[in-house]
Amino acid sequence: MLEKRLDLEAQAAKYLKQEVDCQANFIRILAKIIYWKTFRYLCGSPQEYLQIRFGLSKHQAWMRVQVAKLALLRPGTLDLLRMGKASMTNLAMIYGKFTEANSYLLFEKAQELSKRELEGFLSRVDCAGNLTEAEEEVELHIKIPLTLLEKFDKVRALTISKGKSKNPEVLEALVETYLEKHDPMQKAERAMARKRKKEEAVLSAAATSADSRETQGDEDAGTVETCAGEKSPGRSRYAPAEPVHAAYIRDRGQCTWVNELGQRCPSTATLQIDHKVMFCRGGDHSLDNIRLRCAAHNQLDAERELGVEFMERKRRGISRKTLQPPLSGAAEFAGQAAPDLAPSNSAPCEPLHWGAVP
């Protein structure tokens, strides 16, 4: 399995490099088209030219034109793209703010930051390369049904009395309300705060009266962290709220899986409670035995412990939406042939030699 995985990774790296080279060469040619204005024989702008001549979407065309214009100003742009140091998206984003004064800073941030981080940074940087004190902002474009828009307007009407009428303020109120009710981290923090408050009340009562201390001690016995199996004759595979909340606080609401490079999984979505000693093998729900795992890594651990075939049968039994099991890498490694997705006449992209951008 390891040999197969390494071979697939090597193939992916090879074709990714060819894809990046093709992108850089396309931008180089497009820069020449823009410089010599040859697009005018078909339409009025290079963006329209790419849409009409090559069938690109409006966004795809805009992004490539921005990078090509940046390459005309700074030929080193293509080197960053070819070496994978900066994405085409990030390079396209910095063109609108690009000046001689801030060029070094923008190129540096285009290599370091993610798309969202760069968008926030650009909302604060000026033409001289100075950062303002304003909070970073990003643009959000969504399409919603008219019925949802009507509900949004109702919420806006309710928030006007609180001095919030702008769209970002209304959206913030909605998000805060939802997170307060559903965010596992906030639930865990509230539960821990209640626990601390209760413990403080117990200590205060114990210091006042020996009788109160004895009575409260009996009450505490019922609230000590216990396994669900001790509260009822049968064992429940669902962990009690208290250790789950403590696990969210300890793991900071993030998957705890660590890859072979020592990097922790960044996922904060689809989190599940994973048992170090599996529940089916007698593991309990104590805080020391549970941890947060995203769904993908929880499944990976289960496949390693219980076997790929067992987990495939388990998933097929649970899922009733498909008539056949989904294709997975595990099936391929088990000996089944992987589908050949490459066209019969496929060939690697040949590098184009156009020389320097004019």
Secondary structure, DSSP 8 states (H G I E B T S, - for coil): -HHHHHHHHHHHHHHHHHHHHHHHHHHHHHHHHHHHTGGGGT-SSHHHHHHHHH---HHHHHHHHHHHHHHHH-THHHHHHHTTSS-HHHHHHHHTT--TTTHHHHHHHHHHS-HHHHHHHHTTB-TTS-B-SS-----------HHHHHHHHHHHHHHHTTT--SHHHHHHHHHHHHHHHH-HHHHHHHHHHHHHHHHHHHHHHHHH-HHHHHHHHHHHHTTS---GGGTSSS--SS--HHHHHHHHHHHTTS---B-TTS-B----SSEEEEESS-GGGT----GGGEEEEEHHHHHHHHHHHH-HHHHHHHHHHH--S-SS----HHHHHTT------S-TT----------S--
